[in-house]
Amino acid sequence: MSIREIAEAFAQLCKDGRHEEAGERFWADSVVSREAMEGPMAVISGRAAVKAKSEWWYANHTVHEVTTEGPFIHGEQFALRFSMDITARESGQRIQATEIGLYTVADGKVVEERFFY
């Protein structure tokens, strides 16, 4: 698959609300996930660990709505813009947030995802 095909398929899964499926289909075994924060989830390596991070996020947030824009492609990378309306379960605080996901592709798989917010 070309970078455009990968980016469009990944984006469509996200637009359809199937974020976990996008990861399962496109993450490399050695994928690295980087968050724009400090702490234990700032950098997560490996498919199983990134999947566990995603599962933790969904277990700790109620998702009211997520919209996805993109993909925006440059070389072997693509970006998606996520607009989210969520509630943090622990605090009960409802949050509207925007996040950019930058995905790097090698050998047909996402080898890094980097989030900006």
Buried (B, 14 or more C-beta within 10 A) or exposed (E): EEBEEBBBBBBEBBBEEEBEEBBEBBBBEEBBBBBEEEEEBEEBEBBEBBBEBBEEEEEEBEEEEBEBBBBBBEEEBBBBBBEBBBBEEEEEEEEEEEBBBBBBBEEEBBBBBBBEE
